[in-house]
Amino acid sequence: MYPSLKDKIITASQELGIDKIGFTTAAPFDHLKNSLEEQKAKGHTTGFEHPVIDERLYPDKIFEHPQSIISIALAYPSRIKNRPKSVRGEKRGKFARASWGIDYHHILEDRLQRLITFIKTECILEENLNFKPMVDTGELIDVAVAQRAGLGFIGKNGLLITEEFGSYVYLGEIITNIPFEADQPKENQCGSCTKCVDYCPTSALLGDGRMNATRCLSYQTQTKGYMPEEYRPKIRTIIYGCDICQEVCPFNKGKDSHFHQEMEPDPEIVQPVLIPLLSISNREFKEKFGYLAGSWRGKKPIQRNAIIALANARDKPSLPHLLKCIEDDPRPMIRGTAAWAVSIIDPKNIEILTFLNEKILKETDDETILEFQKAITRMNEAFN
């Protein structure tokens, strides 16, 4: 029965809105244990990962009597069909591709549930069939499951690379107690190419599929505190995520999939005008950006990143708005980042220097005081 069921699932998967599907055993991924422990010991993890390493490696620790894992991939667009209208003097930020369209977690959860429903319908007379669906917020390592299930190989950038869609895919999986025949894993095909490693602006990639995730710009755009000054110029005008290691990958050349309407980006949303973000309310942010995966940390990181993007663009029209942030924003980190930004945009403005010298006297947060001090020093040095 199960071989024929597998064939039916593969056939039905396209109708269910799944672009690629594979099957693997529920055997442990214990060959990754030393690597994960080493990465954690070196401080290369972000805290966004599932905290219990063994639960990431041993399916039987999170599911009773697992037999198989079904891995799925959905391809997402790499290009915007209609770019937003360009207005002279109006600077825009960018969300990385993985945050275009509706939050992919919801899309994947929908497809996984459709798949489970189909399997249950096909096995209506079977009892005690169990399923555990998950996306990247689950325990297992998506790329490891997908690689072993034959969907693609893990590149030097740590992403799954498929033949059809490159690395522009979302991944999800289902653990089940149905014993499906396993597909053949894919071996790495990067060869001597190191483009992703070479072009990574923070040297986050280690060259073997692993990374120091704390140095990844995608992670840095998602933190809630001050972004270390080292990373600020490197995000350019990106306000969420980073696509550089995907953009330079030869396997992604010409890959642009528009199969799912939910994933189509609204240009005005994923490339928003930056200045309005500085004063957007919580309600406005939720209404405008709440459906994006890039909104999951709330508006504060996006606003901080917008300030940094304006500084990187040397956007003088934003100065009154940044000074208003310093004057009125109740959050020290936003005030401090804005102080840094104005000192970058117009370092020889004596009125701004006077303003910063006045406002630093009202600050009580040590990190924020330091940001003001560095901004003031930068401006004083510019006059000398």
C-alpha positions as CSV (number, residue, x, y, z in Angstrom):
1,M,0.0,0.0,0.0
2,Y,2.6,2.5,1.0
3,P,4.6,2.5,-2.3
4,S,1.4,3.3,-4.2
5,L,0.5,5.9,-1.5
6,K,3.8,7.6,-2.1
7,D,3.2,7.8,-5.8
8,K,-0.3,9.3,-5.2
9,I,1.2,11.9,-2.9
10,I,3.8,12.9,-5.4
11,T,1.2,13.2,-8.1
12,A,-1.2,15.1,-5.9
13,S,1.5,17.5,-4.5
14,Q,1.4,19.7,-7.6
15,E,-2.4,20.1,-7.3
16,L,-1.9,20.9,-3.6
17,G,0.4,23.8,-4.4
18,I,3.7,22.1,-3.6
19,D,6.5,22.6,-6.1
20,K,8.9,19.8,-4.9
21,I,8.5,16.9,-2.6
22,G,10.8,14.2,-1.3
23,F,10.8,11.4,1.3
24,T,13.5,10.3,3.8
25,T,13.7,8.0,6.8
26,A,13.3,9.3,10.4
27,A,16.8,8.1,11.2
28,P,18.9,10.5,13.4
29,F,20.8,13.4,11.9
30,D,23.5,12.7,14.4
31,H,26.4,13.4,12.0
32,L,25.6,17.0,12.6
33,K,25.8,16.9,16.4
34,N,29.5,17.8,16.7
35,S,29.1,20.7,14.3
36,L,26.1,22.1,16.1
37,E,27.8,21.8,19.5
38,E,30.9,23.5,18.1
39,Q,28.9,26.3,16.6
40,K,27.1,26.9,19.9
41,A,30.4,26.8,21.9
42,K,31.9,29.3,19.6
43,G,29.0,31.7,19.9
44,H,28.0,31.4,16.3
45,T,24.3,30.8,17.0
46,T,21.7,33.6,17.3
47,G,19.2,32.3,19.9
48,F,16.6,32.0,17.2
49,E,17.4,28.3,16.7
50,H,15.5,25.6,18.6
51,P,17.5,25.4,21.9
52,V,17.7,21.7,22.4
53,I,20.3,20.2,20.1
54,D,19.2,16.6,20.5
55,E,15.6,17.5,19.5
56,R,17.0,19.0,16.3
57,L,18.8,15.7,15.5
58,Y,16.7,12.8,16.8
59,P,13.1,12.7,15.4
60,D,12.2,10.1,18.0
61,K,12.7,12.7,20.8
62,I,9.8,14.8,19.4
63,F,7.6,12.2,17.8
64,E,6.4,8.7,18.9
65,H,7.6,5.9,16.6
66,P,8.7,8.1,13.6
67,Q,9.2,6.2,10.4
68,S,9.5,8.8,7.7
69,I,9.9,12.5,7.0
70,I,8.2,14.1,4.0
71,S,10.0,17.3,2.9
72,I,8.4,19.9,0.7
73,A,9.6,23.0,-1.1
74,L,7.7,26.0,-2.5
75,A,9.5,28.3,-4.9
76,Y,9.3,32.1,-4.4
77,P,9.9,35.0,-6.8
78,S,13.4,36.6,-7.1
79,R,12.2,39.6,-9.1
80,I,9.5,42.2,-8.7
81,K,7.3,42.4,-11.8
82,N,6.4,46.1,-11.4
83,R,8.9,48.3,-9.5
84,P,7.5,51.1,-7.4
85,K,7.2,54.6,-8.9
86,S,10.4,56.5,-8.5
87,V,10.1,60.0,-7.0
88,R,13.1,62.3,-7.1
89,G,14.6,62.7,-3.7
90,E,12.6,60.0,-2.2
91,K,14.7,57.1,-0.7
92,R,13.4,53.6,-0.4
93,G,14.4,50.7,1.7
94,K,14.1,47.0,0.8
95,F,12.9,43.8,2.3
96,A,14.8,40.7,1.3
97,R,13.1,38.3,-1.1
98,A,12.1,35.7,1.6
99,S,9.8,38.4,3.1
100,W,7.9,39.2,0.0
101,G,4.2,38.3,0.0
102,I,2.3,36.7,2.8
103,D,4.4,35.3,5.7
104,Y,5.8,32.0,4.3
105,H,5.2,30.3,7.6
106,H,1.4,30.6,7.0
107,I,1.8,29.5,3.3
108,L,3.8,26.4,4.3
109,E,1.5,25.5,7.1
110,D,-1.4,25.6,4.7
111,R,0.4,23.3,2.2
112,L,1.5,20.9,4.9
113,Q,-2.1,20.7,6.3
114,R,-3.4,20.1,2.8
115,L,-0.9,17.3,2.3
116,I,-1.9,15.7,5.6
117,T,-5.6,15.9,4.8
118,F,-4.9,14.2,1.4
119,I,-3.0,11.4,3.1
120,K,-5.7,10.9,5.7
121,T,-8.3,10.7,2.9
122,E,-6.3,8.1,1.1
123,C,-5.8,6.1,4.3
124,I,-9.3,6.5,5.6
125,L,-9.4,2.9,6.8
126,E,-6.0,3.0,8.5
127,E,-5.9,3.7,12.2
128,N,-3.3,5.4,14.3
129,L,-1.6,7.4,11.6
130,N,0.2,10.4,13.1
131,F,1.8,13.5,11.6
132,K,3.9,16.4,12.9
133,P,4.2,19.3,10.5
134,M,6.8,22.0,10.9
135,V,8.5,24.9,9.2
136,D,11.7,26.7,10.3
137,T,10.2,27.4,13.8
138,G,10.1,23.7,14.4
139,E,12.8,21.4,15.9
140,L,14.3,19.8,12.8
141,I,16.9,21.4,10.5
142,D,14.9,22.1,7.3
143,V,17.9,22.0,4.9
144,A,19.3,18.8,6.4
145,V,15.9,17.1,6.0
146,A,15.4,18.4,2.4
147,Q,18.9,17.4,1.4
148,R,18.5,13.9,2.7
149,A,15.1,13.7,1.0
150,G,16.6,14.5,-2.4
151,L,15.2,17.9,-2.9
152,G,18.6,19.5,-3.5
153,F,22.0,20.0,-1.9
154,I,23.3,22.3,0.8
155,G,25.5,25.0,-0.7
156,K,28.5,26.7,0.9
157,N,26.1,29.4,2.0
158,G,24.2,26.8,4.1
159,L,21.0,27.1,1.9
160,L,19.3,24.3,0.1
161,I,19.9,24.6,-3.7
162,T,17.4,22.9,-6.0
163,E,18.0,22.2,-9.7
164,E,14.7,23.8,-10.8
165,F,14.5,26.9,-8.5
166,G,17.9,27.5,-7.1
167,S,17.9,28.5,-3.5
168,Y,14.8,30.6,-3.8
169,V,12.6,28.0,-2.0
170,Y,10.7,27.8,1.3
171,L,11.0,24.5,3.1
172,G,8.8,22.5,5.4
173,E,8.5,18.9,6.6
174,I,6.2,16.3,8.2
175,I,7.3,13.6,10.5
176,T,5.0,10.6,10.2
177,N,4.7,7.0,11.4
178,I,4.1,5.8,7.8
179,P,7.1,3.9,6.5
180,F,7.7,5.4,3.1
181,E,10.6,4.4,0.8
182,A,13.4,7.0,1.1
183,D,14.6,9.0,-1.9
184,Q,18.3,9.5,-2.7
185,P,20.1,12.4,-1.0
186,K,21.8,15.0,-3.2
187,E,25.5,15.6,-2.9
188,N,27.1,19.1,-2.8
189,Q,27.7,20.5,-6.3
190,C,29.4,23.8,-5.5
191,G,32.8,22.4,-6.5
192,S,35.5,25.1,-6.3
193,C,33.1,28.0,-6.5
194,T,33.3,30.3,-3.4
195,K,31.3,33.3,-4.7
196,C,28.9,33.3,-1.7
197,V,31.8,33.2,0.7
198,D,33.8,35.9,-1.2
199,Y,30.9,38.3,-1.5
200,C,29.5,38.0,2.0
201,P,30.2,41.5,3.4
202,T,30.7,40.4,7.0
203,S,32.6,37.2,6.4
204,A,29.8,35.3,8.1
205,L,30.1,32.2,5.8
206,L,32.7,29.7,6.9
207,G,33.0,28.0,3.5
208,D,31.6,24.5,4.5
209,G,27.9,25.2,4.6
210,R,28.2,26.7,8.1
211,M,28.2,30.3,9.2
212,N,28.8,32.5,12.2
213,A,25.1,33.5,12.3
214,T,25.7,36.4,14.6
215,R,27.7,38.1,11.7
216,C,25.0,37.5,9.1
217,L,23.3,40.7,8.0
218,S,20.0,39.0,8.0
219,Y,20.3,38.3,11.7
220,Q,21.6,41.8,12.4
221,T,18.5,43.4,10.8
222,Q,16.3,41.4,13.1
223,T,17.8,42.3,16.5
224,K,16.0,44.8,18.7
225,G,18.9,46.6,20.3
226,Y,21.6,48.8,18.8
227,M,23.1,47.4,15.6
228,P,26.9,47.2,16.1
229,E,28.5,50.1,14.1
230,E,30.5,47.6,12.1
231,Y,27.4,46.3,10.4
232,R,25.5,49.6,9.8
233,P,27.2,50.6,6.5
234,K,27.0,47.0,5.2
235,I,23.2,46.8,5.2
236,R,23.1,49.6,2.7
237,T,19.3,50.4,2.3
238,I,18.1,46.9,3.2
239,I,15.7,47.1,6.2
240,Y,15.1,43.4,6.6
241,G,17.2,40.3,5.7
242,C,20.0,39.9,3.2
243,D,20.1,38.3,-0.2
244,I,23.8,38.7,-1.2
245,C,24.8,35.1,-1.0
246,Q,21.8,34.1,-3.1
247,E,22.3,36.9,-5.7
248,V,25.9,35.9,-6.5
249,C,25.2,32.1,-6.6
250,P,25.6,30.7,-10.1
251,F,22.8,28.2,-9.4
252,N,20.3,31.1,-9.0
253,K,21.1,32.7,-12.4
254,G,17.8,33.1,-14.3
255,K,15.7,31.6,-11.5
256,D,12.5,33.5,-10.9
257,S,9.4,31.6,-10.0
258,H,5.9,33.1,-9.9
259,F,3.7,30.1,-9.1
260,H,1.9,31.3,-6.0
261,Q,-0.2,34.5,-5.8
262,E,0.3,34.7,-2.0
263,M,4.0,35.2,-2.6
264,E,3.8,38.1,-5.1
265,P,5.3,41.2,-3.6
266,D,3.5,44.6,-3.4
267,P,6.3,46.9,-4.6
268,E,5.2,49.7,-2.3
269,I,5.3,47.4,0.7
270,V,8.6,45.5,0.1
271,Q,10.4,48.6,-1.1
272,P,8.9,51.3,1.1
273,V,9.7,54.9,1.3
274,L,12.0,55.3,4.3
275,I,11.0,58.6,5.9
276,P,7.4,57.7,6.7
277,L,8.7,54.7,8.6
278,L,10.3,56.9,11.2
279,S,6.9,58.1,12.5
280,I,4.6,55.2,11.7
281,S,2.3,54.1,14.5
282,N,2.0,50.6,15.8
283,R,-1.5,50.3,14.2
284,E,-0.3,51.6,10.8
285,F,2.7,49.3,10.9
286,K,0.6,46.3,11.6
287,E,-2.0,47.2,8.9
288,K,0.7,47.8,6.3
289,F,3.4,45.4,7.0
290,G,1.9,42.9,9.5
291,Y,1.4,40.1,6.9
292,L,5.1,40.0,6.0
293,A,7.5,37.5,7.5
294,G,9.8,40.6,8.0
295,S,7.4,42.1,10.5
296,W,7.7,39.3,13.1
297,R,10.0,41.4,15.4
298,G,7.7,44.4,15.3
299,K,8.3,47.9,14.0
300,K,11.3,48.9,16.2
301,P,14.0,47.0,14.3
302,I,12.5,48.1,11.0
303,Q,12.6,51.8,12.1
304,R,16.1,51.4,13.4
305,N,17.1,49.9,10.0
306,A,15.3,52.7,8.2
307,I,17.4,55.3,10.1
308,I,20.6,53.4,9.2
309,A,19.5,53.2,5.5
310,L,18.9,56.9,5.4
311,A,22.4,57.5,6.8
312,N,23.9,55.1,4.3
313,A,22.1,57.0,1.5
314,R,23.4,60.3,2.9
315,D,19.8,61.6,2.7
316,K,19.8,65.2,3.7
317,P,16.0,65.7,3.3
318,S,15.6,63.2,6.2
319,L,17.5,65.4,8.7
320,P,14.5,67.2,10.1
321,H,12.7,63.9,10.6
322,L,15.8,62.3,12.3
323,L,16.1,65.4,14.6
324,K,12.5,65.0,15.5
325,C,13.2,61.4,16.5
326,I,16.0,62.6,18.7
327,E,13.7,65.2,20.2
328,D,10.5,63.2,20.6
329,D,10.9,59.4,20.3
330,P,10.5,57.7,23.7
331,R,12.9,54.9,22.9
332,P,16.6,55.5,23.7
333,M,17.9,53.1,21.0
334,I,16.0,55.0,18.3
335,R,17.3,58.4,19.6
336,G,20.8,57.1,19.7
337,T,20.7,55.6,16.2
338,A,19.3,58.8,14.9
339,A,22.1,60.8,16.5
340,W,24.6,58.5,14.8
341,A,22.7,59.0,11.5
342,V,22.7,62.8,11.5
343,S,26.4,62.9,12.2
344,I,27.0,60.7,9.1
345,I,24.7,62.6,6.8
346,D,25.8,66.1,7.6
347,P,28.9,66.0,9.8
348,K,29.8,69.7,9.4
349,N,26.4,71.1,10.4
350,I,27.1,73.4,13.4
351,E,23.4,73.6,14.3
352,I,23.1,69.8,14.5
353,L,26.2,69.6,16.6
354,T,24.8,72.2,19.0
355,F,21.5,70.3,19.1
356,L,23.3,67.0,20.0
357,N,25.3,68.7,22.7
358,E,22.0,69.9,24.2
359,K,20.1,66.6,23.9
360,I,22.9,64.4,25.3
361,L,22.3,66.1,28.7
362,K,18.8,64.5,28.9
363,E,20.0,61.0,28.2
364,T,20.3,58.4,31.0
365,D,20.9,55.2,29.1
366,D,24.7,54.4,28.9
367,E,24.6,52.9,25.4
368,T,22.6,55.9,24.1
369,I,25.0,58.4,25.8
370,L,27.9,56.6,24.1
371,E,26.1,56.9,20.7
372,F,25.6,60.6,21.2
373,Q,29.3,61.0,22.4
374,K,30.6,59.2,19.3
375,A,28.3,61.3,17.0
376,I,29.5,64.5,18.7
377,T,33.2,63.5,18.4
378,R,32.7,62.6,14.7
379,M,31.3,66.0,14.0
380,N,33.9,67.8,16.0
381,E,36.6,66.0,14.0
382,A,34.9,66.9,10.8
383,F,35.3,70.6,11.7
384,N,39.1,70.2,12.4
